[in-house]
Amino acid sequence: MIELNLAFVVQIINFGILVLVLNVFLYKPIRKVLSERRLVIDGARDKAASVDQEVQEKMARYEARLRDAKTEAAGRRAEALKQAQAEEATVLEKARKEAADSLSTIREKVAKEAAEARALLTRQAEALSGDICEKILGRSL
């Protein structure tokens, strides 16, 4: 069995003093350092969360501006396309009109030349037929 004598009491007192000394010189500083570290880590987490939130807000604003810019660019592109189509229609109409005018001028010229050629051929045919008749009849007409 355990005897309760003076040595046991001294050991308990030594243990109590050791606990107090360790508490003052070891445990309290360690707890203080851990507490400060926890505060620093919590502060860093809070700062990281706020920076992350700020980045998310900036990204949302950037994406909204990008969407707006794309919408505006699409509108401008559609407007430019409409203007280009209108200009193309105008140019094509002008070209068709010029082609029609040119074609009518060419047709008139060809008709005039054809009439002149018929008249020339008619005169030549009459002259040739007169020559042939003279040669066949042997006398002048």
N, CA, C and O atoms as a GROMACS GRO file, in nm:
protein
  564
    1MET      N    1   0.080  -0.117   0.000
    1MET     CA    2   0.000   0.000   0.000
    1MET      C    3   0.085   0.124   0.000
    1MET      O    4   0.206   0.119   0.020
    2ILE      N    5   0.022   0.234  -0.022
    2ILE     CA    6   0.093   0.361  -0.025
    2ILE      C    7   0.092   0.418   0.114
    2ILE      O    8  -0.012   0.426   0.181
    3GLU      N    9   0.207   0.457   0.155
    3GLU     CA   10   0.216   0.522   0.285
    3GLU      C   11   0.215   0.671   0.266
    3GLU      O   12   0.285   0.725   0.180
    4LEU      N   13   0.137   0.737   0.346
    4LEU     CA   14   0.130   0.882   0.340
    4LEU      C   15   0.227   0.938   0.441
    4LEU      O   16   0.196   0.946   0.560
    5ASN      N   17   0.340   0.975   0.395
    5ASN     CA   18   0.439   1.033   0.484
    5ASN      C   19   0.482   1.167   0.430
    5ASN      O   20   0.421   1.220   0.337
    6LEU      N   21   0.584   1.221   0.486
    6LEU     CA   22   0.631   1.354   0.451
    6LEU      C   23   0.685   1.360   0.308
    6LEU      O   24   0.672   1.464   0.244
    7ALA      N   25   0.743   1.256   0.256
    7ALA     CA   26   0.799   1.254   0.122
    7ALA      C   27   0.686   1.270   0.019
    7ALA      O   28   0.704   1.337  -0.083
    8PHE      N   29   0.574   1.210   0.046
    8PHE     CA   30   0.461   1.221  -0.045
    8PHE      C   31   0.409   1.364  -0.048
    8PHE      O   32   0.378   1.415  -0.155
    9VAL      N   33   0.400   1.428   0.065
    9VAL     CA   34   0.354   1.566   0.075
    9VAL      C   35   0.452   1.658   0.003
    9VAL      O   36   0.409   1.750  -0.066
   10VAL      N   37   0.581   1.634   0.018
   10VAL     CA   38   0.684   1.715  -0.049
   10VAL      C   39   0.672   1.698  -0.200
   10VAL      O   40   0.686   1.795  -0.275
   11GLN      N   41   0.648   1.578  -0.246
   11GLN     CA   42   0.634   1.554  -0.390
   11GLN      C   43   0.510   1.626  -0.446
   11GLN      O   44   0.512   1.680  -0.557
   12ILE      N   45   0.402   1.626  -0.367
   12ILE     CA   46   0.282   1.695  -0.412
   12ILE      C   47   0.309   1.845  -0.419
   12ILE      O   48   0.265   1.911  -0.513
   13ILE      N   49   0.380   1.900  -0.321
   13ILE     CA   50   0.415   2.042  -0.322
   13ILE      C   51   0.507   2.072  -0.439
   13ILE      O   52   0.489   2.173  -0.508
   14ASN      N   53   0.606   1.987  -0.464
   14ASN     CA   54   0.697   2.004  -0.579
   14ASN      C   55   0.618   2.000  -0.712
   14ASN      O   56   0.645   2.077  -0.803
   15PHE      N   57   0.523   1.909  -0.719
   15PHE     CA   58   0.441   1.898  -0.840
   15PHE      C   59   0.359   2.025  -0.860
   15PHE      O   60   0.349   2.075  -0.972
   16GLY      N   61   0.300   2.077  -0.754
   16GLY     CA   62   0.222   2.201  -0.761
   16GLY      C   63   0.308   2.318  -0.804
   16GLY      O   64   0.267   2.398  -0.889
   17ILE      N   65   0.430   2.327  -0.746
   17ILE     CA   66   0.523   2.435  -0.784
   17ILE      C   67   0.563   2.420  -0.931
   17ILE      O   68   0.570   2.518  -1.004
   18LEU      N   69   0.589   2.297  -0.974
   18LEU     CA   70   0.626   2.270  -1.114
   18LEU      C   71   0.512   2.312  -1.207
   18LEU      O   72   0.537   2.372  -1.311
   19VAL      N   73   0.389   2.280  -1.170
   19VAL     CA   74   0.274   2.317  -1.252
   19VAL      C   75   0.263   2.468  -1.260
   19VAL      O   76   0.240   2.522  -1.368
   20LEU      N   77   0.280   2.538  -1.148
   20LEU     CA   78   0.274   2.684  -1.148
   20LEU      C   79   0.386   2.744  -1.233
   20LEU      O   80   0.361   2.835  -1.313
   21VAL      N   81   0.507   2.694  -1.217
   21VAL     CA   82   0.621   2.746  -1.293
   21VAL      C   83   0.600   2.719  -1.444
   21VAL      O   84   0.622   2.808  -1.526
   22LEU      N   85   0.559   2.597  -1.477
   22LEU     CA   86   0.535   2.565  -1.619
   22LEU      C   87   0.421   2.649  -1.675
   22LEU      O   88   0.425   2.693  -1.790
   23ASN      N   89   0.320   2.671  -1.592
   23ASN     CA   90   0.207   2.752  -1.637
   23ASN      C   91   0.253   2.894  -1.667
   23ASN      O   92   0.214   2.952  -1.769
   24VAL      N   93   0.334   2.951  -1.578
   24VAL     CA   94   0.379   3.089  -1.597
   24VAL      C   95   0.477   3.101  -1.712
   24VAL      O   96   0.466   3.192  -1.793
   25PHE      N   97   0.574   3.011  -1.721
   25PHE     CA   98   0.682   3.024  -1.820
   25PHE      C   99   0.658   2.950  -1.951
   25PHE      O  100   0.723   2.980  -2.051
   26LEU      N  101   0.568   2.854  -1.953
   26LEU     CA  102   0.552   2.774  -2.074
   26LEU      C  103   0.410   2.782  -2.130
   26LEU      O  104   0.392   2.824  -2.244
   27TYR      N  105   0.311   2.744  -2.053
   27TYR     CA  106   0.175   2.733  -2.106
   27TYR      C  107   0.113   2.868  -2.141
   27TYR      O  108   0.053   2.882  -2.248
   28LYS      N  109   0.126   2.968  -2.052
   28LYS     CA  110   0.068   3.099  -2.082
   28LYS      C  111   0.133   3.161  -2.206
   28LYS      O  112   0.060   3.211  -2.291
   29PRO      N  113   0.266   3.162  -2.221
   29PRO     CA  114   0.325   3.218  -2.345
   29PRO      C  115   0.282   3.142  -2.471
   29PRO      O  116   0.257   3.201  -2.576
   30ILE      N  117   0.275   3.009  -2.456
   30ILE     CA  118   0.233   2.930  -2.573
   30ILE      C  119   0.089   2.964  -2.610
   30ILE      O  120   0.057   2.983  -2.727
   31ARG      N  121   0.001   2.971  -2.507
   31ARG     CA  122  -0.139   3.006  -2.533
   31ARG      C  123  -0.150   3.147  -2.592
   31ARG      O  124  -0.232   3.172  -2.679
   32LYS      N  125  -0.066   3.238  -2.543
   32LYS     CA  126  -0.068   3.375  -2.593
   32LYS      C  127  -0.025   3.378  -2.741
   32LYS      O  128  -0.089   3.444  -2.823
   33VAL      N  129   0.082   3.306  -2.774
   33VAL     CA  130   0.130   3.299  -2.913
   33VAL      C  131   0.024   3.234  -3.001
   33VAL      O  132  -0.001   3.282  -3.112
   34LEU      N  133  -0.039   3.127  -2.955
   34LEU     CA  134  -0.143   3.060  -3.033
   34LEU      C  135  -0.264   3.152  -3.053
   34LEU      O  136  -0.323   3.156  -3.160
   35SER      N  137  -0.299   3.227  -2.946
   35SER     CA  138  -0.410   3.321  -2.957
   35SER      C  139  -0.378   3.431  -3.057
   35SER      O  140  -0.462   3.466  -3.140
   36GLU      N  141  -0.256   3.486  -3.049
   36GLU     CA  142  -0.215   3.590  -3.145
   36GLU      C  143  -0.213   3.534  -3.287
   36GLU      O  144  -0.256   3.601  -3.381
   37ARG      N  145  -0.164   3.414  -3.301
   37ARG     CA  146  -0.160   3.350  -3.433
   37ARG      C  147  -0.302   3.331  -3.486
   37ARG      O  148  -0.329   3.355  -3.603
   38ARG      N  149  -0.394   3.287  -3.398
   38ARG     CA  150  -0.533   3.268  -3.436
   38ARG      C  151  -0.593   3.402  -3.481
   38ARG      O  152  -0.668   3.406  -3.578
   39LEU      N  153  -0.562   3.509  -3.409
   39LEU     CA  154  -0.612   3.642  -3.447
   39LEU      C  155  -0.557   3.685  -3.583
   39LEU      O  156  -0.630   3.738  -3.666
   40VAL      N  157  -0.427   3.660  -3.604
   40VAL     CA  158  -0.365   3.695  -3.733
   40VAL      C  159  -0.428   3.614  -3.846
   40VAL      O  160  -0.458   3.667  -3.952
   41ILE      N  161  -0.448   3.485  -3.820
   41ILE     CA  162  -0.508   3.398  -3.923
   41ILE      C  163  -0.651   3.441  -3.951
   41ILE      O  164  -0.693   3.449  -4.067
   42ASP      N  165  -0.728   3.469  -3.845
   42ASP     CA  166  -0.866   3.515  -3.864
   42ASP      C  167  -0.870   3.647  -3.940
   42ASP      O  168  -0.954   3.667  -4.028
   43GLY      N  169  -0.778   3.737  -3.906
   43GLY     CA  170  -0.770   3.865  -3.978
   43GLY      C  171  -0.736   3.843  -4.124
   43GLY      O  172  -0.793   3.906  -4.213
   44ALA      N  173  -0.641   3.752  -4.149
   44ALA     CA  174  -0.602   3.722  -4.288
   44ALA      C  175  -0.719   3.660  -4.364
   44ALA      O  176  -0.740   3.691  -4.481
   45ARG      N  177  -0.795   3.572  -4.296
   45ARG     CA  178  -0.911   3.511  -4.361
   45ARG      C  179  -1.016   3.618  -4.392
   45ARG      O  180  -1.074   3.619  -4.501
   46ASP      N  181  -1.040   3.707  -4.296
   46ASP     CA  182  -1.137   3.814  -4.319
   46ASP      C  183  -1.093   3.903  -4.434
   46ASP      O  184  -1.174   3.942  -4.519
   47LYS      N  185  -0.964   3.936  -4.435
   47LYS     CA  186  -0.912   4.020  -4.543
   47LYS      C  187  -0.922   3.947  -4.677
   47LYS      O  188  -0.959   4.007  -4.778
   48ALA      N  189  -0.889   3.817  -4.678
   48ALA     CA  190  -0.898   3.739  -4.801
   48ALA      C  191  -1.043   3.732  -4.848
   48ALA      O  192  -1.071   3.741  -4.968
   49ALA      N  193  -1.136   3.716  -4.753
   49ALA     CA  194  -1.278   3.711  -4.790
   49ALA      C  195  -1.322   3.845  -4.848
   49ALA      O  196  -1.396   3.849  -4.946
   50SER      N  197  -1.279   3.956  -4.786
   50SER     CA  198  -1.318   4.088  -4.838
   50SER      C  199  -1.255   4.113  -4.975
   50SER      O  200  -1.320   4.169  -5.063
   51VAL      N  201  -1.130   4.072  -4.992
   51VAL     CA  202  -1.064   4.089  -5.123
   51VAL      C  203  -1.134   4.002  -5.227
   51VAL      O  204  -1.154   4.045  -5.340
   52ASP      N  205  -1.171   3.881  -5.188
   52ASP     CA  206  -1.241   3.792  -5.280
   52ASP      C  207  -1.375   3.853  -5.319
   52ASP      O  208  -1.413   3.850  -5.436
   53GLN      N  209  -1.447   3.907  -5.222
   53GLN     CA  210  -1.575   3.971  -5.251
   53GLN      C  211  -1.555   4.092  -5.343
   53GLN      O  212  -1.633   4.114  -5.435
   54GLU      N  213  -1.452   4.169  -5.316
   54GLU     CA  214  -1.422   4.286  -5.400
   54GLU      C  215  -1.389   4.242  -5.542
   54GLU      O  216  -1.433   4.305  -5.639
   55VAL      N  217  -1.311   4.134  -5.554
   55VAL     CA  218  -1.276   4.082  -5.687
   55VAL      C  219  -1.403   4.035  -5.758
   55VAL      O  220  -1.419   4.058  -5.878
   56GLN      N  221  -1.492   3.968  -5.684
   56GLN     CA  222  -1.616   3.921  -5.746
   56GLN      C  223  -1.701   4.039  -5.794
   56GLN      O  224  -1.759   4.034  -5.902
   57GLU      N  225  -1.707   4.145  -5.714
   57GLU     CA  226  -1.783   4.263  -5.753
   57GLU      C  227  -1.722   4.328  -5.876
   57GLU      O  228  -1.793   4.368  -5.969
   58LYS      N  229  -1.588   4.339  -5.877
   58LYS     CA  230  -1.521   4.398  -5.994
   58LYS      C  231  -1.542   4.312  -6.117
   58LYS      O  232  -1.563   4.365  -6.227
   59MET      N  233  -1.538   4.180  -6.101
   59MET     CA  234  -1.561   4.090  -6.215
   59MET      C  235  -1.704   4.106  -6.266
   59MET      O  236  -1.728   4.106  -6.387
   60ALA      N  237  -1.799   4.120  -6.173
   60ALA     CA  238  -1.938   4.139  -6.215
   60ALA      C  239  -1.953   4.270  -6.292
   60ALA      O  240  -2.021   4.275  -6.394
   61ARG      N  241  -1.889   4.378  -6.243
   61ARG     CA  242  -1.895   4.506  -6.314
   61ARG      C  243  -1.827   4.494  -6.450
   61ARG      O  244  -1.878   4.546  -6.550
   62TYR      N  245  -1.712   4.426  -6.453
   62TYR     CA  246  -1.639   4.409  -6.580
   62TYR      C  247  -1.725   4.330  -6.679
   62TYR      O  248  -1.735   4.368  -6.796
   63GLU      N  249  -1.786   4.223  -6.633
   63GLU     CA  250  -1.869   4.142  -6.723
   63GLU      C  251  -1.990   4.222  -6.770
   63GLU      O  252  -2.031   4.209  -6.886
   64ALA      N  253  -2.048   4.304  -6.682
   64ALA     CA  254  -2.161   4.387  -6.722
   64ALA      C  255  -2.117   4.488  -6.828
   64ALA      O  256  -2.187   4.508  -6.928
   65ARG      N  257  -2.001   4.551  -6.807
   65ARG     CA  258  -1.951   4.647  -6.907
   65ARG      C  259  -1.918   4.576  -7.038
   65ARG      O  260  -1.943   4.629  -7.146
   66LEU      N  261  -1.863   4.455  -7.027
   66LEU     CA  262  -1.830   4.378  -7.147
   66LEU      C  263  -1.958   4.343  -7.224
   66LEU      O  264  -1.962   4.352  -7.347
   67ARG      N  265  -2.062   4.302  -7.150
   67ARG     CA  266  -2.190   4.272  -7.213
   67ARG      C  267  -2.247   4.396  -7.282
   67ARG      O  268  -2.295   4.390  -7.395
   68ASP      N  269  -2.240   4.510  -7.211
   68ASP     CA  270  -2.289   4.634  -7.269
   68ASP      C  271  -2.211   4.670  -7.395
   68ASP      O  272  -2.268   4.712  -7.496
   69ALA      N  273  -2.078   4.653  -7.389
   69ALA     CA  274  -1.994   4.684  -7.505
   69ALA      C  275  -2.028   4.591  -7.623
   69ALA      O  276  -2.034   4.635  -7.738
   70LYS      N  277  -2.051   4.463  -7.592
   70LYS     CA  278  -2.086   4.370  -7.700
   70LYS      C  279  -2.221   4.405  -7.760
   70LYS      O  280  -2.240   4.398  -7.881
   71THR      N  281  -2.316   4.444  -7.674
   71THR     CA  282  -2.447   4.484  -7.723
   71THR      C  283  -2.436   4.607  -7.811
   71THR      O  284  -2.496   4.614  -7.919
   72GLU      N  285  -2.359   4.705  -7.764
   72GLU     CA  286  -2.340   4.827  -7.842
   72GLU      C  287  -2.272   4.797  -7.975
   72GLU      O  288  -2.310   4.850  -8.079
   73ALA      N  289  -2.169   4.709  -7.970
   73ALA     CA  290  -2.099   4.672  -8.094
   73ALA      C  291  -2.193   4.600  -8.190
   73ALA      O  292  -2.188   4.623  -8.311
   74ALA      N  293  -2.279   4.514  -8.136
   74ALA     CA  294  -2.375   4.444  -8.222
   74ALA      C  295  -2.472   4.544  -8.285
   74ALA      O  296  -2.507   4.532  -8.402
   75GLY      N  297  -2.514   4.644  -8.206
   75GLY     CA  298  -2.603   4.746  -8.261
   75GLY      C  299  -2.536   4.827  -8.370
   75GLY      O  300  -2.593   4.853  -8.476
   76ARG      N  301  -2.412   4.866  -8.343
   76ARG     CA  302  -2.337   4.942  -8.445
   76ARG      C  303  -2.316   4.859  -8.570
   76ARG      O  304  -2.327   4.909  -8.682
   77ARG      N  305  -2.284   4.730  -8.550
   77ARG     CA  306  -2.262   4.642  -8.664
   77ARG      C  307  -2.391   4.628  -8.745
   77ARG      O  308  -2.388   4.630  -8.868
   78ALA      N  309  -2.504   4.613  -8.676
   78ALA     CA  310  -2.633   4.602  -8.746
   78ALA      C  311  -2.664   4.731  -8.821
   78ALA      O  312  -2.711   4.727  -8.935
   79GLU      N  313  -2.638   4.844  -8.758
   79GLU     CA  314  -2.662   4.974  -8.823
   79GLU      C  315  -2.572   4.989  -8.946
   79GLU      O  316  -2.618   5.032  -9.052
   80ALA      N  317  -2.445   4.953  -8.931
   80ALA     CA  318  -2.352   4.962  -9.044
   80ALA      C  319  -2.394   4.868  -9.156
   80ALA      O  320  -2.383   4.901  -9.274
   81LEU      N  321  -2.444   4.750  -9.118
   81LEU     CA  322  -2.490   4.654  -9.219
   81LEU      C  323  -2.611   4.709  -9.294
   81LEU      O  324  -2.621   4.695  -9.416
   82LYS      N  325  -2.705   4.772  -9.220
   82LYS     CA  326  -2.822   4.832  -9.284
   82LYS      C  327  -2.779   4.943  -9.379
   82LYS      O  328  -2.830   4.954  -9.490
   83GLN      N  329  -2.684   5.027  -9.334
   83GLN     CA  330  -2.636   5.134  -9.421
   83GLN      C  331  -2.568   5.078  -9.545
   83GLN      O  332  -2.586   5.128  -9.656
   84ALA      N  333  -2.489   4.974  -9.525
   84ALA     CA  334  -2.418   4.913  -9.638
   84ALA      C  335  -2.518   4.851  -9.736
   84ALA      O  336  -2.501   4.861  -9.857
   85GLN      N  337  -2.623   4.788  -9.683
   85GLN     CA  338  -2.724   4.730  -9.772
   85GLN      C  339  -2.799   4.838  -9.847
   85GLN      O  340  -2.829   4.822  -9.966
   86ALA      N  341  -2.830   4.948  -9.779
   86ALA     CA  342  -2.898   5.058  -9.846
   86ALA      C  343  -2.809   5.117  -9.955
   86ALA      O  344  -2.855   5.145 -10.066
   87GLU      N  345  -2.682   5.135  -9.923
   87GLU     CA  346  -2.587   5.189 -10.021
   87GLU      C  347  -2.570   5.092 -10.137
   87GLU      O  348  -2.562   5.132 -10.253
   88GLU      N  349  -2.566   4.962 -10.104
   88GLU     CA  350  -2.553   4.861 -10.209
   88GLU      C  351  -2.675   4.866 -10.301
   88GLU      O  352  -2.661   4.857 -10.423
   89ALA      N  353  -2.794   4.880 -10.242
   89ALA     CA  354  -2.916   4.887 -10.323
   89ALA      C  355  -2.912   5.010 -10.414
   89ALA      O  356  -2.950   5.003 -10.531
   90THR      N  357  -2.866   5.123 -10.359
   90THR     CA  358  -2.857   5.246 -10.439
   90THR      C  359  -2.758   5.228 -10.554
   90THR      O  360  -2.788   5.263 -10.668
   91VAL      N  361  -2.642   5.173 -10.522
   91VAL     CA  362  -2.539   5.152 -10.626
   91VAL      C  363  -2.589   5.055 -10.731
   91VAL      O  364  -2.568   5.076 -10.851
   92LEU      N  365  -2.655   4.946 -10.687
   92LEU     CA  366  -2.706   4.849 -10.784
   92LEU      C  367  -2.815   4.911 -10.872
   92LEU      O  368  -2.818   4.886 -10.992
   93GLU      N  369  -2.903   4.991 -10.813
   93GLU     CA  370  -3.008   5.057 -10.891
   93GLU      C  371  -2.947   5.152 -10.993
   93GLU      O  372  -2.992   5.158 -11.108
   94LYS      N  373  -2.845   5.226 -10.950
   94LYS     CA  374  -2.777   5.318 -11.042
   94LYS      C  375  -2.710   5.240 -11.155
   94LYS      O  376  -2.718   5.278 -11.271
   95ALA      N  377  -2.644   5.129 -11.117
   95ALA     CA  378  -2.577   5.047 -11.218
   95ALA      C  379  -2.679   4.987 -11.316
   95ALA      O  380  -2.654   4.980 -11.436
   96ARG      N  381  -2.795   4.942 -11.263
   96ARG     CA  382  -2.899   4.887 -11.350
   96ARG      C  383  -2.951   4.993 -11.447
   96ARG      O  384  -2.972   4.967 -11.565
   97LYS      N  385  -2.971   5.114 -11.393
   97LYS     CA  386  -3.021   5.222 -11.477
   97LYS      C  387  -2.920   5.255 -11.586
   97LYS      O  388  -2.956   5.272 -11.703
   98GLU      N  389  -2.792   5.265 -11.546
   98GLU     CA  390  -2.688   5.294 -11.645
   98GLU      C  391  -2.679   5.182 -11.748
   98GLU      O  392  -2.662   5.207 -11.867
   99ALA      N  393  -2.690   5.058 -11.700
   99ALA     CA  394  -2.685   4.944 -11.793
   99ALA      C  395  -2.805   4.947 -11.888
   99ALA      O  396  -2.791   4.921 -12.007
  100ALA      N  397  -2.924   4.980 -11.832
  100ALA     CA  398  -3.043   4.988 -11.918
  100ALA      C  399  -3.028   5.100 -12.020
  100ALA      O  400  -3.061   5.083 -12.138
  101ASP      N  401  -2.978   5.217 -11.975
  101ASP     CA  402  -2.957   5.329 -12.068
  101ASP      C  403  -2.856   5.290 -12.175
  101ASP      O  404  -2.876   5.317 -12.294
  102SER      N  405  -2.747   5.228 -12.131
  102SER     CA  406  -2.643   5.187 -12.226
  102SER      C  407  -2.699   5.083 -12.324
  102SER      O  408  -2.670   5.087 -12.443
  103LEU      N  409  -2.779   4.991 -12.269
  103LEU     CA  410  -2.836   4.887 -12.355
  103LEU      C  411  -2.932   4.948 -12.456
  103LEU      O  412  -2.932   4.909 -12.573
  104SER      N  413  -3.014   5.043 -12.414
  104SER     CA  414  -3.108   5.106 -12.508
  104SER      C  415  -3.031   5.186 -12.613
  104SER      O  416  -3.068   5.187 -12.731
  105THR      N  417  -2.923   5.253 -12.570
  105THR     CA  418  -2.840   5.327 -12.666
  105THR      C  419  -2.778   5.232 -12.768
  105THR      O  420  -2.776   5.259 -12.888
  106ILE      N  421  -2.727   5.121 -12.717
  106ILE     CA  422  -2.665   5.022 -12.808
  106ILE      C  423  -2.770   4.964 -12.902
  106ILE      O  424  -2.742   4.944 -13.020
  107ARG      N  425  -2.892   4.936 -12.851
  107ARG     CA  426  -2.998   4.880 -12.936
  107ARG      C  427  -3.038   4.980 -13.046
  107ARG      O  428  -3.059   4.944 -13.161
  108GLU      N  429  -3.047   5.108 -13.005
  108GLU     CA  430  -3.081   5.211 -13.105
  108GLU      C  431  -2.972   5.219 -13.211
  108GLU      O  432  -3.000   5.230 -13.330
  109LYS      N  433  -2.847   5.213 -13.164
  109LYS     CA  434  -2.734   5.221 -13.258
  109LYS      C  435  -2.734   5.100 -13.351
  109LYS      O  436  -2.713   5.114 -13.472
  110VAL      N  437  -2.758   4.982 -13.293
  110VAL     CA  438  -2.761   4.860 -13.376
  110VAL      C  439  -2.878   4.865 -13.474
  110VAL      O  440  -2.864   4.825 -13.590
  111ALA      N  441  -2.994   4.914 -13.427
  111ALA     CA  442  -3.110   4.925 -13.517
  111ALA      C  443  -3.081   5.023 -13.631
  111ALA      O  444  -3.115   4.996 -13.746
  112LYS      N  445  -3.018   5.136 -13.598
  112LYS     CA  446  -2.983   5.235 -13.700
  112LYS      C  447  -2.884   5.178 -13.800
  112LYS      O  448  -2.899   5.194 -13.921
  113GLU      N  449  -2.782   5.108 -13.746
  113GLU     CA  450  -2.683   5.047 -13.836
  113GLU      C  451  -2.747   4.938 -13.920
  113GLU      O  452  -2.712   4.921 -14.037
  114ALA      N  453  -2.841   4.862 -13.860
  114ALA     CA  454  -2.909   4.757 -13.937
  114ALA      C  455  -2.992   4.819 -14.048
  114ALA      O  456  -2.997   4.767 -14.160
  115ALA      N  457  -3.059   4.932 -14.019
  115ALA     CA  458  -3.139   5.000 -14.122
  115ALA      C  459  -3.049   5.052 -14.233
  115ALA      O  460  -3.080   5.040 -14.351
  116GLU      N  461  -2.936   5.109 -14.193
  116GLU     CA  462  -2.841   5.158 -14.294
  116GLU      C  463  -2.788   5.043 -14.378
  116GLU      O  464  -2.774   5.054 -14.500
  117ALA      N  465  -2.759   4.931 -14.310
  117ALA     CA  466  -2.708   4.814 -14.384
  117ALA      C  467  -2.814   4.761 -14.480
  117ALA      O  468  -2.781   4.720 -14.591
  118ARG      N  469  -2.944   4.760 -14.439
  118ARG     CA  470  -3.052   4.714 -14.528
  118ARG      C  471  -3.064   4.807 -14.649
  118ARG      O  472  -3.079   4.764 -14.764
  119ALA      N  473  -3.057   4.936 -14.617
  119ALA     CA  474  -3.068   5.032 -14.728
  119ALA      C  475  -2.952   5.014 -14.826
  119ALA      O  476  -2.971   5.016 -14.947
  120LEU      N  477  -2.831   4.996 -14.770
  120LEU     CA  478  -2.715   4.974 -14.857
  120LEU      C  479  -2.728   4.845 -14.935
  120LEU      O  480  -2.701   4.841 -15.055
  121LEU      N  481  -2.771   4.741 -14.866
  121LEU     CA  482  -2.788   4.612 -14.935
  121LEU      C  483  -2.898   4.620 -15.041
  121LEU      O  484  -2.888   4.561 -15.148
  122THR      N  485  -3.002   4.694 -15.010
  122THR     CA  486  -3.111   4.710 -15.107
  122THR      C  487  -3.058   4.782 -15.231
  122THR      O  488  -3.085   4.739 -15.344
  123ARG      N  489  -2.984   4.892 -15.211
  123ARG     CA  490  -2.927   4.964 -15.326
  123ARG      C  491  -2.832   4.875 -15.405
  123ARG      O  492  -2.834   4.872 -15.528
  124GLN      N  493  -2.748   4.803 -15.330
  124GLN     CA  494  -2.653   4.716 -15.400
  124GLN      C  495  -2.725   4.602 -15.473
  124GLN      O  496  -2.686   4.562 -15.583
  125ALA      N  497  -2.833   4.552 -15.408
  125ALA     CA  498  -2.908   4.443 -15.473
  125ALA      C  499  -2.975   4.495 -15.601
  125ALA      O  500  -2.977   4.425 -15.703
  126GLU      N  501  -3.030   4.617 -15.596
  126GLU     CA  502  -3.093   4.675 -15.716
  126GLU      C  503  -2.989   4.696 -15.826
  126GLU      O  504  -3.012   4.667 -15.944
  127ALA      N  505  -2.873   4.748 -15.782
  127ALA     CA  506  -2.769   4.772 -15.883
  127ALA      C  507  -2.722   4.639 -15.942
  127ALA      O  508  -2.702   4.627 -16.063
  128LEU      N  509  -2.704   4.541 -15.857
  128LEU     CA  510  -2.658   4.410 -15.903
  128LEU      C  511  -2.764   4.344 -15.992
  128LEU      O  512  -2.730   4.283 -16.093
  129SER      N  513  -2.891   4.357 -15.954
  129SER     CA  514  -2.996   4.295 -16.036
  129SER      C  515  -3.005   4.366 -16.173
  129SER      O  516  -3.032   4.304 -16.275
  130GLY      N  517  -2.982   4.499 -16.170
  130GLY     CA  518  -2.983   4.572 -16.298
  130GLY      C  519  -2.868   4.526 -16.386
  130GLY      O  520  -2.885   4.510 -16.507
  131ASP      N  521  -2.751   4.504 -16.325
  131ASP     CA  522  -2.635   4.456 -16.402
  131ASP      C  523  -2.661   4.316 -16.457
  131ASP      O  524  -2.626   4.285 -16.571
  132ILE      N  525  -2.722   4.234 -16.374
  132ILE     CA  526  -2.748   4.096 -16.419
  132ILE      C  527  -2.849   4.097 -16.535
  132ILE      O  528  -2.833   4.025 -16.633
  133CYS      N  529  -2.951   4.180 -16.522
  133CYS     CA  530  -3.053   4.188 -16.630
  133CYS      C  531  -2.990   4.238 -16.759
  133CYS      O  532  -3.022   4.188 -16.867
  134GLU      N  533  -2.901   4.337 -16.748
  134GLU     CA  534  -2.834   4.389 -16.867
  134GLU      C  535  -2.750   4.280 -16.933
  134GLU      O  536  -2.745   4.268 -17.056
  135LYS      N  537  -2.686   4.204 -16.852
  135LYS     CA  538  -2.600   4.099 -16.909
  135LYS      C  539  -2.684   3.988 -16.969
  135LYS      O  540  -2.648   3.930 -17.071
  136ILE      N  541  -2.796   3.958 -16.906
  136ILE     CA  542  -2.879   3.851 -16.958
  136ILE      C  543  -2.949   3.900 -17.089
  136ILE      O  544  -2.953   3.828 -17.189
  137LEU      N  545  -3.001   4.021 -17.084
  137LEU     CA  546  -3.073   4.070 -17.201
  137LEU      C  547  -2.976   4.120 -17.310
  137LEU      O  548  -3.009   4.121 -17.429
  138GLY      N  549  -2.858   4.160 -17.266
  138GLY     CA  550  -2.759   4.204 -17.361
  138GLY      C  551  -2.780   4.349 -17.400
  138GLY      O  552  -2.717   4.394 -17.496
  139ARG      N  553  -2.857   4.418 -17.337
  139ARG     CA  554  -2.883   4.557 -17.362
  139ARG      C  555  -2.896   4.633 -17.232
  139ARG      O  556  -2.908   4.572 -17.126
  140SER      N  557  -2.896   4.766 -17.239
  140SER     CA  558  -2.906   4.843 -17.117
  140SER      C  559  -3.053   4.871 -17.086
  140SER      O  560  -3.135   4.880 -17.177
  141LEU      N  561  -3.085   4.885 -16.965
  141LEU     CA  562  -3.223   4.905 -16.925
  141LEU      C  563  -3.252   5.048 -16.905
  141LEU      O  564  -3.365   5.084 -16.871
   0.00000   0.00000   0.00000
